[in-house]
Amino acid sequence: MDDDDADYMQGSEDEDYGFDYSDDGSGDEGGSADIENMYYTAKSKKEDNPEQALKEFRAIVEKEQEKGDWGFKALKQSTKVLFLQLRRPQDALKTYQELLKYTKSAVTRNYSEKTINGILNYVGGGKGGPVDVDTLEKFYQATKKALQEARNDRLSAKTNLNLAKLWLDRKEYPRLARLLRDLHHATNADGEDQAQKGTQLLEIYALEIQMYNETKNFKKLKEIYNAANSVRSAIPHPRILGVIKECGGKMWMGERNWARATEDFFDSFKNYDEAGSPQRIQVLKYLVLANMLTGSEVNPFDSQETKPYKNDPQIKAMTDLVDAYQRRDVHAAEKILRENRATIMDDLFIRMYIGELLRSLRTQYLIDLIKPYTRLELSFLAKQLNVELEEVEELLIGLILEGKVEGRIDQVAMRLELDRKQALEKKRYTALEKWTDALESIHAAVINKAPGASRGGPEAGMSAEMFSSRELEARWG
């Protein structure tokens, strides 16, 4: 028994198998046995002689007086042979449309659903070679029509979601947008339980978020992201939540909100991990990147969820990058990026932010480098950082404007001159300012506590002023 027959048996679990041991010789047992033999004979010829197998499968369909199991299975095998082996999708579509007529009453609902899902999976998965989108759409339209006639709303919704995923994978965004509108309309219809509607709505939002992320429509992306986060009555698959949070993290990265991105990537990783999705490794890389961009000293691999992946071959390079970042070793970080292009730099999303990461690292390295000096040549700094002179100058200008470095750049001599004296005076001035504020606070407190301070008149004010002066003199000499 192959997988097809195993599916058939699993799909028939809901049937009541009764056995009648009558000896009157009536019935069509002989005819059923003949058709069964014809089926397995035809099936044995699939690999070596597919054309002959097709003829024999057709003979089974024609021999059955009423639509039954063996005709259904013969049409299923014919569709598979035409699509996967003979690469004739139009002919496969015809046998598939004929097969769909059997789903109303000839076979069990479970088995028909498994068969439909199986056929749509290999049609949409490209296993039979390239298929034009019009043919693909015809397969799905035929399916939807049959399911509507059979009033199978659950499978109809699932089929539409599968088609939406297919359009997303093929970047057929206009078709996807139209289908998503239909899905929203169906979800808003009455008669479904709220948890089921909420779960389906999150699946739709996950597809929309991915579409807007890929088309760079960040305004709509944020709108759908917020809508997805507001859904409460749902029991979604963790993979769906992983998708939503991953796209949310990418959205926050685009807004340079590294902290929010870190939170969403962490949630996405946990959900993908729970779902057993391989995408967890990629999202873990994004989490590490966002965490470094926040400037956090916390190692993202210290958490219970991420620790098991610390030595994963795909993650090891990112682990080393975190270590180099925390040591402010810009040269080690650059070496890691050069030597691990396949696992880090080949990802377009990571590559977008590596420049900012290196800039942050070089800035910290530069601050530590110039601390002992009062004057430095820009060429020396460029050599230490292994960058062009113009980049060093740009980094220093940024640090001076942000107040992180006290000094100026002599653009004639191409030299950084650090004003240590000015920095010291500034610190002294700040300390004096704090001291003055403290004195004024004491002065105000003394006036409020002085005898007669609550009574009006100049005498009260004078006595309070005299008292505060004497107290201050006693306190501060």
C-alpha positions as a Markdown table, in Angstrom:
| # | Residue | x | y | z |
|---|---|---|---|---|
| 1 | Met | 0.0 | 0.0 | 0.0 |
| 2 | Asp | 1.5 | 3.4 | -1.0 |
| 3 | Asp | 0.9 | 6.8 | 0.5 |
| 4 | Asp | -2.2 | 7.4 | -1.6 |
| 5 | Asp | -3.9 | 4.3 | -0.4 |
| 6 | Ala | -2.7 | 5.0 | 3.2 |
| 7 | Asp | -4.4 | 8.4 | 3.0 |
| 8 | Tyr | -7.5 | 6.8 | 1.7 |
| 9 | Met | -7.6 | 4.4 | 4.7 |
| 10 | Gln | -6.9 | 7.3 | 7.2 |
| 11 | Gly | -9.6 | 9.4 | 5.6 |
| 12 | Ser | -12.1 | 6.6 | 6.1 |
| 13 | Glu | -11.8 | 6.4 | 9.9 |
| 14 | Asp | -15.2 | 8.0 | 10.4 |
| 15 | Glu | -17.0 | 5.3 | 8.4 |
| 16 | Asp | -18.8 | 2.3 | 10.0 |
| 17 | Tyr | -17.4 | -0.8 | 8.4 |
| 18 | Gly | -20.1 | -3.6 | 8.6 |
| 19 | Phe | -19.5 | -7.1 | 7.3 |
| 20 | Asp | -22.3 | -9.2 | 5.8 |
| 21 | Tyr | -21.4 | -12.9 | 5.5 |
| 22 | Ser | -24.4 | -13.9 | 3.3 |
| 23 | Asp | -23.9 | -16.8 | 0.9 |
| 24 | Asp | -26.6 | -15.9 | -1.6 |
| 25 | Gly | -24.0 | -14.9 | -4.2 |
| 26 | Ser | -25.8 | -11.6 | -4.9 |
| 27 | Gly | -24.2 | -8.2 | -5.2 |
| 28 | Asp | -21.3 | -6.8 | -7.2 |
| 29 | Glu | -18.4 | -8.2 | -5.2 |
| 30 | Gly | -17.0 | -9.7 | -8.4 |
| 31 | Gly | -17.3 | -6.4 | -10.2 |
| 32 | Ser | -15.6 | -4.5 | -7.3 |
| 33 | Ala | -12.8 | -7.0 | -7.2 |
| 34 | Asp | -12.2 | -6.6 | -11.0 |
| 35 | Ile | -12.1 | -2.8 | -10.7 |
| 36 | Glu | -9.7 | -3.0 | -7.7 |
| 37 | Asn | -7.4 | -5.3 | -9.8 |
| 38 | Met | -7.6 | -2.9 | -12.7 |
| 39 | Tyr | -6.6 | -0.1 | -10.4 |
| 40 | Tyr | -3.5 | -1.7 | -9.0 |
| 41 | Thr | -2.5 | -3.0 | -12.4 |
| 42 | Ala | -2.7 | 0.5 | -13.9 |
| 43 | Lys | -0.9 | 1.9 | -10.9 |
| 44 | Ser | 2.0 | -0.5 | -11.4 |
| 45 | Lys | 2.6 | 1.0 | -14.9 |
| 46 | Lys | 2.8 | 4.7 | -13.7 |
| 47 | Glu | 6.6 | 4.9 | -13.7 |
| 48 | Asp | 7.5 | 2.8 | -16.8 |
| 49 | Asn | 4.5 | 3.4 | -19.1 |
| 50 | Pro | 2.5 | 6.5 | -17.9 |
| 51 | Glu | 0.5 | 6.8 | -21.1 |
| 52 | Gln | -0.8 | 3.2 | -20.8 |
| 53 | Ala | -1.5 | 3.8 | -17.1 |
| 54 | Leu | -3.7 | 6.8 | -18.1 |
| 55 | Lys | -5.7 | 4.6 | -20.5 |
| 56 | Glu | -6.3 | 2.0 | -17.8 |
| 57 | Phe | -7.2 | 4.6 | -15.2 |
| 58 | Arg | -9.8 | 6.0 | -17.7 |
| 59 | Ala | -11.2 | 2.5 | -18.2 |
| 60 | Ile | -11.9 | 2.3 | -14.4 |
| 61 | Val | -13.8 | 5.6 | -14.4 |
| 62 | Glu | -15.9 | 4.5 | -17.4 |
| 63 | Lys | -16.6 | 1.0 | -15.9 |
| 64 | Glu | -18.0 | 2.3 | -12.6 |
| 65 | Gln | -21.8 | 2.6 | -13.1 |
| 66 | Glu | -22.0 | 5.1 | -10.2 |
| 67 | Lys | -19.3 | 7.5 | -8.9 |
| 68 | Gly | -17.3 | 5.5 | -6.3 |
| 69 | Asp | -14.0 | 5.1 | -4.5 |
| 70 | Trp | -12.1 | 3.5 | -7.3 |
| 71 | Gly | -13.1 | 6.0 | -9.9 |
| 72 | Phe | -12.1 | 8.8 | -7.5 |
| 73 | Lys | -8.7 | 7.2 | -6.9 |
| 74 | Ala | -8.2 | 6.6 | -10.7 |
| 75 | Leu | -8.8 | 10.3 | -11.4 |
| 76 | Lys | -6.5 | 11.2 | -8.6 |
| 77 | Gln | -3.7 | 9.1 | -10.1 |
| 78 | Ser | -4.4 | 10.4 | -13.6 |
| 79 | Thr | -4.1 | 14.0 | -12.3 |
| 80 | Lys | -0.8 | 13.2 | -10.7 |
| 81 | Val | 0.6 | 11.4 | -13.7 |
| 82 | Leu | -0.4 | 14.2 | -16.1 |
| 83 | Phe | 1.0 | 17.0 | -13.9 |
| 84 | Leu | 4.1 | 15.5 | -12.4 |
| 85 | Gln | 5.3 | 13.0 | -15.0 |
| 86 | Leu | 4.0 | 14.1 | -18.3 |
| 87 | Arg | 4.0 | 17.8 | -17.6 |
| 88 | Arg | 0.6 | 18.4 | -19.1 |
| 89 | Pro | -1.0 | 20.8 | -16.6 |
| 90 | Gln | -4.0 | 21.6 | -18.9 |
| 91 | Asp | -5.0 | 17.9 | -19.1 |
| 92 | Ala | -4.3 | 17.5 | -15.4 |
| 93 | Leu | -6.8 | 20.4 | -14.8 |
| 94 | Lys | -9.5 | 18.5 | -16.7 |
| 95 | Thr | -9.1 | 15.3 | -14.7 |
| 96 | Tyr | -9.0 | 17.4 | -11.5 |
| 97 | Gln | -12.2 | 19.1 | -12.3 |
| 98 | Glu | -13.8 | 15.7 | -13.0 |
| 99 | Leu | -12.4 | 14.4 | -9.6 |
| 100 | Leu | -14.0 | 17.3 | -7.8 |
| 101 | Lys | -17.5 | 16.1 | -8.8 |
| 102 | Tyr | -16.8 | 13.0 | -6.7 |
| 103 | Thr | -16.3 | 15.0 | -3.5 |
| 104 | Lys | -20.0 | 15.7 | -3.0 |
| 105 | Ser | -21.0 | 12.1 | -2.1 |
| 106 | Ala | -18.7 | 9.4 | -3.6 |
| 107 | Val | -15.9 | 9.6 | -1.0 |
| 108 | Thr | -15.6 | 10.6 | 2.7 |
| 109 | Arg | -15.1 | 14.3 | 3.5 |
| 110 | Asn | -11.7 | 13.6 | 5.2 |
| 111 | Tyr | -10.3 | 11.7 | 2.2 |
| 112 | Ser | -11.5 | 14.3 | -0.3 |
| 113 | Glu | -9.9 | 17.1 | 1.7 |
| 114 | Lys | -6.6 | 15.3 | 2.0 |
| 115 | Thr | -6.7 | 14.6 | -1.8 |
| 116 | Ile | -7.5 | 18.2 | -2.7 |
| 117 | Asn | -4.8 | 19.6 | -0.4 |
| 118 | Gly | -2.3 | 17.1 | -1.8 |
| 119 | Ile | -3.0 | 18.1 | -5.4 |
| 120 | Leu | -3.0 | 21.8 | -4.7 |
| 121 | Asn | 0.3 | 21.5 | -2.8 |
| 122 | Tyr | 2.2 | 19.9 | -5.7 |
| 123 | Val | 0.5 | 22.2 | -8.2 |
| 124 | Gly | 1.4 | 25.3 | -6.3 |
| 125 | Gly | 4.8 | 23.9 | -5.2 |
| 126 | Gly | 6.1 | 23.7 | -8.8 |
| 127 | Lys | 6.9 | 20.0 | -8.6 |
| 128 | Gly | 5.6 | 19.5 | -12.1 |
| 129 | Gly | 7.8 | 22.2 | -13.6 |
| 130 | Pro | 7.0 | 25.8 | -14.3 |
| 131 | Val | 3.2 | 26.5 | -14.4 |
| 132 | Asp | 1.7 | 29.8 | -15.6 |
| 133 | Val | -0.3 | 31.7 | -13.0 |
| 134 | Asp | -3.5 | 31.5 | -15.1 |
| 135 | Thr | -3.4 | 27.7 | -14.9 |
| 136 | Leu | -2.7 | 27.8 | -11.2 |
| 137 | Glu | -5.6 | 30.1 | -10.7 |
| 138 | Lys | -7.9 | 27.8 | -12.6 |
| 139 | Phe | -7.0 | 24.9 | -10.3 |
| 140 | Tyr | -7.9 | 27.0 | -7.3 |
| 141 | Gln | -11.0 | 28.5 | -8.9 |
| 142 | Ala | -12.3 | 25.0 | -9.7 |
| 143 | Thr | -11.6 | 24.0 | -6.1 |
| 144 | Lys | -13.4 | 27.0 | -4.6 |
| 145 | Lys | -16.4 | 26.4 | -6.8 |
| 146 | Ala | -16.7 | 22.8 | -5.8 |
| 147 | Leu | -16.2 | 23.6 | -2.1 |
| 148 | Gln | -18.9 | 26.3 | -2.2 |
| 149 | Glu | -21.3 | 23.8 | -3.8 |
| 150 | Ala | -20.4 | 21.3 | -1.1 |
| 151 | Arg | -20.8 | 24.1 | 1.6 |
| 152 | Asn | -17.4 | 23.2 | 3.0 |
| 153 | Asp | -16.6 | 26.7 | 4.4 |
| 154 | Arg | -13.6 | 25.5 | 6.5 |
| 155 | Leu | -11.7 | 24.0 | 3.6 |
| 156 | Ser | -12.7 | 26.9 | 1.4 |
| 157 | Ala | -11.1 | 29.4 | 3.7 |
| 158 | Lys | -8.0 | 27.2 | 4.0 |
| 159 | Thr | -7.8 | 26.9 | 0.2 |
| 160 | Asn | -8.0 | 30.7 | -0.2 |
| 161 | Leu | -5.2 | 31.1 | 2.4 |
| 162 | Asn | -3.0 | 28.6 | 0.6 |
| 163 | Leu | -3.6 | 30.5 | -2.7 |
| 164 | Ala | -2.8 | 33.8 | -1.0 |
| 165 | Lys | 0.5 | 32.2 | 0.2 |
| 166 | Leu | 1.2 | 31.1 | -3.3 |
| 167 | Trp | 0.6 | 34.6 | -4.7 |
| 168 | Leu | 2.9 | 36.0 | -2.0 |
| 169 | Asp | 5.7 | 33.5 | -2.8 |
| 170 | Arg | 5.4 | 34.3 | -6.6 |
| 171 | Lys | 5.2 | 38.1 | -5.8 |
| 172 | Glu | 1.8 | 38.3 | -7.6 |
| 173 | Tyr | 0.9 | 41.3 | -5.4 |
| 174 | Pro | -2.2 | 42.6 | -7.4 |
| 175 | Arg | -3.8 | 39.1 | -7.3 |
| 176 | Leu | -2.8 | 38.7 | -3.6 |
| 177 | Ala | -4.4 | 42.1 | -2.7 |
| 178 | Arg | -7.7 | 41.1 | -4.4 |
| 179 | Leu | -7.7 | 37.7 | -2.6 |
| 180 | Leu | -7.0 | 39.3 | 0.7 |
| 181 | Arg | -10.0 | 41.6 | 0.3 |
| 182 | Asp | -12.2 | 38.6 | -0.3 |
| 183 | Leu | -10.8 | 36.9 | 2.7 |
| 184 | His | -11.5 | 39.9 | 4.9 |
| 185 | His | -15.0 | 40.0 | 3.6 |
| 186 | Ala | -15.5 | 36.3 | 4.4 |
| 187 | Thr | -14.1 | 36.7 | 7.9 |
| 188 | Asn | -16.5 | 39.5 | 8.6 |
| 189 | Ala | -19.5 | 37.3 | 7.8 |
| 190 | Asp | -21.8 | 36.1 | 10.5 |
| 191 | Gly | -22.1 | 32.6 | 11.9 |
| 192 | Glu | -18.5 | 31.8 | 12.9 |
| 193 | Asp | -17.2 | 31.5 | 16.4 |
| 194 | Gln | -15.1 | 34.5 | 17.5 |
| 195 | Ala | -12.0 | 32.5 | 18.3 |
| 196 | Gln | -12.1 | 30.9 | 14.8 |
| 197 | Lys | -12.6 | 34.3 | 13.2 |
| 198 | Gly | -9.8 | 35.9 | 15.2 |
| 199 | Thr | -7.4 | 33.1 | 14.3 |
| 200 | Gln | -8.3 | 33.4 | 10.6 |
| 201 | Leu | -7.9 | 37.2 | 10.8 |
| 202 | Leu | -4.4 | 36.9 | 12.2 |
| 203 | Glu | -3.5 | 34.6 | 9.3 |
| 204 | Ile | -4.8 | 37.2 | 6.9 |
| 205 | Tyr | -2.9 | 40.0 | 8.7 |
| 206 | Ala | 0.3 | 37.9 | 8.6 |
| 207 | Leu | 0.0 | 37.7 | 4.8 |
| 208 | Glu | -0.8 | 41.4 | 4.5 |
| 209 | Ile | 2.2 | 42.4 | 6.7 |
| 210 | Gln | 4.5 | 40.3 | 4.5 |
| 211 | Met | 3.1 | 41.9 | 1.3 |
| 212 | Tyr | 3.5 | 45.4 | 2.6 |
| 213 | Asn | 7.0 | 44.6 | 4.0 |
| 214 | Glu | 8.1 | 43.3 | 0.6 |
| 215 | Thr | 6.5 | 46.2 | -1.3 |
| 216 | Lys | 8.0 | 48.8 | 1.2 |
| 217 | Asn | 4.6 | 50.2 | 2.0 |
| 218 | Phe | 5.6 | 51.0 | 5.6 |
| 219 | Lys | 2.5 | 53.2 | 6.4 |
| 220 | Lys | 0.1 | 50.3 | 5.6 |
| 221 | Leu | 2.6 | 47.8 | 7.3 |
| 222 | Lys | 2.3 | 49.7 | 10.6 |
| 223 | Glu | -1.5 | 50.0 | 10.3 |
| 224 | Ile | -1.9 | 46.2 | 9.8 |
| 225 | Tyr | 0.8 | 45.5 | 12.5 |
| 226 | Asn | -1.2 | 47.5 | 15.1 |
| 227 | Ala | -4.5 | 45.8 | 14.0 |
| 228 | Ala | -2.9 | 42.4 | 14.4 |
| 229 | Asn | -1.7 | 43.3 | 17.9 |
| 230 | Ser | -5.2 | 44.3 | 18.9 |
| 231 | Val | -6.8 | 40.9 | 18.0 |
| 232 | Arg | -7.6 | 39.2 | 21.3 |
| 233 | Ser | -10.1 | 36.4 | 20.5 |
| 234 | Ala | -7.7 | 34.1 | 18.6 |
| 235 | Ile | -5.8 | 30.8 | 19.1 |
| 236 | Pro | -3.2 | 31.3 | 16.3 |
| 237 | His | -0.4 | 28.9 | 15.3 |
| 238 | Pro | 2.9 | 30.2 | 16.7 |
| 239 | Arg | 4.3 | 30.4 | 13.2 |
| 240 | Ile | 1.7 | 33.1 | 12.4 |
| 241 | Leu | 2.7 | 35.1 | 15.4 |
| 242 | Gly | 6.4 | 34.6 | 14.4 |
| 243 | Val | 5.7 | 36.1 | 11.0 |
| 244 | Ile | 3.8 | 39.1 | 12.4 |
| 245 | Lys | 6.5 | 39.8 | 15.0 |
| 246 | Glu | 9.3 | 39.4 | 12.5 |
| 247 | Cys | 7.8 | 41.9 | 10.1 |
| 248 | Gly | 7.2 | 44.2 | 13.1 |
| 249 | Gly | 10.9 | 44.0 | 14.1 |
| 250 | Lys | 11.9 | 44.9 | 10.5 |
| 251 | Met | 9.5 | 47.8 | 10.7 |
| 252 | Trp | 11.0 | 49.1 | 13.9 |
| 253 | Met | 14.5 | 48.7 | 12.4 |
| 254 | Gly | 13.4 | 50.9 | 9.5 |
| 255 | Glu | 12.4 | 53.6 | 12.1 |
| 256 | Arg | 15.7 | 53.2 | 13.9 |
| 257 | Asn | 13.9 | 52.1 | 17.0 |
| 258 | Trp | 16.4 | 49.4 | 18.0 |
| 259 | Ala | 14.8 | 48.6 | 21.4 |
| 260 | Arg | 11.3 | 47.9 | 20.0 |
| 261 | Ala | 12.9 | 45.9 | 17.2 |
| 262 | Thr | 14.8 | 43.8 | 19.7 |
| 263 | Glu | 11.6 | 43.0 | 21.6 |
| 264 | Asp | 9.7 | 42.0 | 18.5 |
| 265 | Phe | 12.5 | 39.8 | 17.1 |
| 266 | Phe | 12.8 | 38.1 | 20.5 |
| 267 | Asp | 9.0 | 37.3 | 20.4 |
| 268 | Ser | 9.3 | 36.2 | 16.8 |
| 269 | Phe | 12.2 | 33.9 | 17.6 |
| 270 | Lys | 10.3 | 32.3 | 20.5 |
| 271 | Asn | 7.2 | 31.6 | 18.4 |
| 272 | Tyr | 9.2 | 30.2 | 15.5 |
| 273 | Asp | 11.1 | 28.0 | 17.9 |
| 274 | Glu | 7.9 | 26.7 | 19.4 |
| 275 | Ala | 6.6 | 26.0 | 15.9 |
| 276 | Gly | 9.8 | 24.2 | 14.9 |
| 277 | Ser | 10.3 | 26.6 | 12.0 |
| 278 | Pro | 13.8 | 26.9 | 10.5 |
| 279 | Gln | 13.2 | 30.7 | 10.2 |
| 280 | Arg | 14.1 | 30.9 | 13.9 |
| 281 | Ile | 17.8 | 30.9 | 13.0 |
| 282 | Gln | 17.4 | 33.9 | 10.6 |
| 283 | Val | 15.3 | 35.8 | 13.1 |
| 284 | Leu | 17.9 | 35.1 | 15.9 |
| 285 | Lys | 20.5 | 36.8 | 13.7 |
| 286 | Tyr | 18.2 | 39.8 | 13.4 |
| 287 | Leu | 17.7 | 39.8 | 17.2 |
| 288 | Val | 21.5 | 39.8 | 17.7 |
| 289 | Leu | 21.9 | 42.7 | 15.2 |
| 290 | Ala | 19.2 | 44.8 | 16.8 |
| 291 | Asn | 20.5 | 44.2 | 20.3 |
| 292 | Met | 24.0 | 45.4 | 19.3 |
| 293 | Leu | 22.6 | 48.5 | 17.7 |
| 294 | Thr | 20.9 | 49.4 | 21.0 |
| 295 | Gly | 24.4 | 49.6 | 22.5 |
| 296 | Ser | 23.3 | 47.1 | 25.2 |
| 297 | Glu | 26.0 | 45.4 | 27.2 |
| 298 | Val | 23.6 | 42.4 | 27.7 |
| 299 | Asn | 24.6 | 39.4 | 25.7 |
| 300 | Pro | 21.5 | 38.2 | 23.8 |
| 301 | Phe | 22.7 | 34.6 | 24.2 |
| 302 | Asp | 22.4 | 34.8 | 28.0 |
| 303 | Ser | 18.6 | 34.1 | 27.9 |
| 304 | Gln | 17.2 | 30.6 | 28.4 |
| 305 | Glu | 15.5 | 30.6 | 25.0 |
| 306 | Thr | 18.6 | 31.6 | 22.9 |
| 307 | Lys | 21.4 | 29.8 | 24.8 |
| 308 | Pro | 20.9 | 26.4 | 23.1 |
| 309 | Tyr | 21.6 | 28.1 | 19.7 |
| 310 | Lys | 24.8 | 29.8 | 20.8 |
| 311 | Asn | 27.1 | 27.2 | 19.1 |
| 312 | Asp | 24.9 | 26.6 | 16.1 |
| 313 | Pro | 27.1 | 26.7 | 12.9 |
| 314 | Gln | 24.7 | 29.3 | 11.4 |
| 315 | Ile | 24.8 | 31.4 | 14.6 |
| 316 | Lys | 28.5 | 31.1 | 15.6 |
| 317 | Ala | 29.6 | 34.0 | 13.5 |
| 318 | Met | 27.0 | 36.3 | 15.1 |
| 319 | Thr | 28.1 | 35.1 | 18.6 |
| 320 | Asp | 31.7 | 36.0 | 17.7 |
| 321 | Leu | 30.4 | 39.4 | 16.4 |
| 322 | Val | 28.7 | 40.1 | 19.7 |
| 323 | Asp | 31.9 | 39.3 | 21.6 |
| 324 | Ala | 33.9 | 41.6 | 19.4 |
| 325 | Tyr | 31.3 | 44.4 | 19.8 |
| 326 | Gln | 31.4 | 44.1 | 23.6 |
| 327 | Arg | 35.2 | 44.3 | 23.6 |
| 328 | Arg | 35.0 | 47.3 | 21.2 |
| 329 | Asp | 37.3 | 45.4 | 18.9 |
| 330 | Val | 36.5 | 47.0 | 15.5 |
| 331 | His | 39.2 | 45.0 | 13.7 |
| 332 | Ala | 37.9 | 41.7 | 15.0 |
| 333 | Ala | 34.4 | 42.6 | 13.9 |
| 334 | Glu | 35.5 | 43.5 | 10.4 |
| 335 | Lys | 37.4 | 40.2 | 10.1 |
| 336 | Ile | 34.3 | 38.2 | 11.2 |
| 337 | Leu | 32.2 | 40.0 | 8.6 |
| 338 | Arg | 34.8 | 39.3 | 5.9 |
| 339 | Glu | 35.2 | 35.6 | 6.8 |
| 340 | Asn | 31.4 | 34.9 | 7.3 |
| 341 | Arg | 29.9 | 36.5 | 4.2 |
| 342 | Ala | 27.6 | 33.5 | 3.5 |
| 343 | Thr | 26.0 | 33.5 | 7.0 |
| 344 | Ile | 25.9 | 37.3 | 7.6 |
| 345 | Met | 26.5 | 39.6 | 4.7 |
| 346 | Asp | 24.6 | 37.6 | 2.1 |
| 347 | Asp | 21.3 | 38.4 | 4.0 |
| 348 | Leu | 20.1 | 41.7 | 2.4 |
| 349 | Phe | 18.3 | 42.8 | 5.5 |
| 350 | Ile | 21.4 | 42.4 | 7.7 |
| 351 | Arg | 23.6 | 44.1 | 5.1 |
| 352 | Met | 21.4 | 47.2 | 5.3 |
| 353 | Tyr | 22.3 | 47.8 | 8.9 |
| 354 | Ile | 25.9 | 46.5 | 9.1 |
| 355 | Gly | 27.1 | 49.9 | 8.1 |
| 356 | Glu | 25.4 | 51.5 | 11.2 |
| 357 | Leu | 26.8 | 48.8 | 13.4 |
| 358 | Leu | 30.3 | 49.4 | 12.2 |
| 359 | Arg | 29.9 | 53.1 | 12.6 |
| 360 | Ser | 28.7 | 52.7 | 16.2 |
| 361 | Leu | 31.6 | 50.4 | 16.9 |
| 362 | Arg | 34.2 | 52.7 | 15.3 |
| 363 | Thr | 32.8 | 55.6 | 17.2 |
| 364 | Gln | 33.3 | 53.8 | 20.6 |
| 365 | Tyr | 36.7 | 52.7 | 19.5 |
| 366 | Leu | 37.6 | 56.3 | 18.5 |
| 367 | Ile | 36.5 | 57.7 | 21.9 |
| 368 | Asp | 38.6 | 55.2 | 23.7 |
| 369 | Leu | 41.6 | 55.8 | 21.4 |
| 370 | Ile | 41.8 | 59.6 | 21.8 |
| 371 | Lys | 41.4 | 59.7 | 25.6 |
| 372 | Pro | 45.1 | 60.0 | 26.6 |
| 373 | Tyr | 45.9 | 62.6 | 23.9 |
| 374 | Thr | 45.6 | 66.4 | 23.5 |
| 375 | Arg | 46.5 | 66.5 | 19.8 |
| 376 | Leu | 46.2 | 63.7 | 17.1 |
| 377 | Glu | 46.7 | 63.6 | 13.3 |
| 378 | Leu | 43.7 | 62.5 | 11.4 |
| 379 | Ser | 45.8 | 60.3 | 9.2 |
| 380 | Phe | 46.9 | 58.4 | 12.4 |
| 381 | Leu | 43.3 | 57.8 | 13.4 |
| 382 | Ala | 42.3 | 56.7 | 9.9 |
| 383 | Lys | 45.2 | 54.2 | 9.9 |
| 384 | Gln | 44.1 | 52.9 | 13.4 |
| 385 | Leu | 40.5 | 52.5 | 12.2 |
| 386 | Asn | 41.5 | 51.2 | 8.7 |
| 387 | Val | 39.1 | 53.7 | 7.0 |
| 388 | Glu | 39.5 | 56.7 | 4.7 |
| 389 | Leu | 40.5 | 60.1 | 6.1 |
| 390 | Glu | 37.1 | 61.6 | 5.2 |
| 391 | Glu | 35.2 | 59.0 | 7.3 |
| 392 | Val | 37.4 | 59.7 | 10.4 |
| 393 | Glu | 36.7 | 63.4 | 9.9 |
| 394 | Glu | 32.9 | 62.7 | 9.7 |
| 395 | Leu | 33.0 | 60.6 | 12.8 |
| 396 | Leu | 34.9 | 63.2 | 14.8 |
| 397 | Ile | 32.5 | 66.0 | 13.7 |
| 398 | Gly | 29.6 | 64.0 | 14.8 |
| 399 | Leu | 31.2 | 63.3 | 18.2 |
| 400 | Ile | 32.0 | 67.0 | 18.7 |
| 401 | Leu | 28.5 | 68.1 | 17.8 |
| 402 | Glu | 27.0 | 65.5 | 20.2 |
| 403 | Gly | 29.3 | 66.8 | 23.0 |
| 404 | Lys | 31.0 | 63.5 | 23.4 |
| 405 | Val | 34.4 | 65.0 | 22.4 |
| 406 | Glu | 35.7 | 68.4 | 23.6 |
| 407 | Gly | 37.9 | 69.8 | 20.9 |
| 408 | Arg | 38.1 | 71.1 | 17.3 |
| 409 | Ile | 39.4 | 69.9 | 14.0 |
| 410 | Asp | 42.2 | 71.9 | 12.3 |
| 411 | Gln | 41.3 | 71.3 | 8.7 |
| 412 | Val | 44.4 | 73.0 | 7.4 |
| 413 | Ala | 46.8 | 70.7 | 9.4 |
| 414 | Met | 44.2 | 67.9 | 9.4 |
| 415 | Arg | 44.6 | 67.5 | 13.1 |
| 416 | Leu | 42.3 | 66.9 | 16.0 |
| 417 | Glu | 43.0 | 69.3 | 18.9 |
| 418 | Leu | 41.4 | 68.3 | 22.2 |
| 419 | Asp | 40.6 | 71.0 | 24.8 |
| 420 | Arg | 41.3 | 69.2 | 28.0 |
| 421 | Lys | 41.4 | 72.6 | 29.9 |
| 422 | Gln | 38.1 | 73.7 | 28.6 |
| 423 | Ala | 36.6 | 70.3 | 29.5 |
| 424 | Leu | 38.0 | 70.6 | 33.0 |
| 425 | Glu | 36.6 | 74.1 | 33.4 |
| 426 | Lys | 33.2 | 72.9 | 32.1 |
| 427 | Lys | 33.2 | 70.2 | 34.8 |
| 428 | Arg | 34.1 | 72.7 | 37.4 |
| 429 | Tyr | 31.4 | 75.1 | 36.3 |
| 430 | Thr | 28.9 | 72.3 | 36.4 |
| 431 | Ala | 29.9 | 71.4 | 40.0 |
| 432 | Leu | 29.6 | 75.0 | 41.1 |
| 433 | Glu | 26.2 | 75.3 | 39.5 |
| 434 | Lys | 25.1 | 72.2 | 41.5 |
| 435 | Trp | 26.5 | 73.7 | 44.7 |
| 436 | Thr | 24.7 | 77.0 | 44.0 |
| 437 | Asp | 21.4 | 75.2 | 43.5 |
| 438 | Ala | 22.0 | 73.3 | 46.8 |
| 439 | Leu | 22.5 | 76.7 | 48.7 |
| 440 | Glu | 19.4 | 78.1 | 47.2 |
| 441 | Ser | 17.4 | 75.1 | 48.3 |
| 442 | Ile | 18.7 | 75.4 | 51.9 |
| 443 | His | 18.0 | 79.2 | 51.8 |
| 444 | Ala | 14.4 | 78.5 | 50.8 |
| 445 | Ala | 14.0 | 75.8 | 53.5 |
| 446 | Val | 15.3 | 78.1 | 56.3 |
| 447 | Ile | 13.0 | 81.0 | 55.3 |
| 448 | Asn | 10.0 | 78.7 | 55.5 |
| 449 | Lys | 11.0 | 77.4 | 58.9 |
| 450 | Ala | 12.0 | 80.8 | 60.5 |
| 451 | Pro | 9.8 | 82.2 | 63.4 |
| 452 | Gly | 7.3 | 84.7 | 62.1 |
| 453 | Ala | 7.8 | 83.6 | 58.6 |
| 454 | Ser | 4.1 | 82.8 | 58.3 |
| 455 | Arg | 3.0 | 86.3 | 59.5 |
| 456 | Gly | 2.9 | 89.1 | 57.0 |
| 457 | Gly | 4.8 | 92.4 | 57.1 |
| 458 | Pro | 8.3 | 93.6 | 56.4 |
| 459 | Glu | 9.5 | 92.7 | 59.9 |
| 460 | Ala | 8.7 | 89.1 | 59.4 |
| 461 | Gly | 10.5 | 89.1 | 56.1 |
| 462 | Met | 13.6 | 90.9 | 57.6 |
| 463 | Ser | 13.9 | 88.6 | 60.5 |
| 464 | Ala | 13.7 | 85.6 | 58.2 |
| 465 | Glu | 16.3 | 87.1 | 55.9 |
| 466 | Met | 18.6 | 87.9 | 58.8 |
| 467 | Phe | 18.1 | 84.4 | 60.3 |
| 468 | Ser | 18.8 | 82.7 | 57.0 |
| 469 | Ser | 22.0 | 84.8 | 56.4 |
| 470 | Arg | 23.3 | 83.9 | 59.9 |
| 471 | Glu | 22.4 | 80.2 | 59.4 |
| 472 | Leu | 24.1 | 80.2 | 56.1 |
| 473 | Glu | 27.2 | 81.9 | 57.5 |
| 474 | Ala | 27.3 | 79.3 | 60.3 |
| 475 | Arg | 26.9 | 76.4 | 57.8 |
| 476 | Trp | 29.3 | 77.6 | 55.1 |
| 477 | Gly | 31.7 | 79.9 | 56.9 |
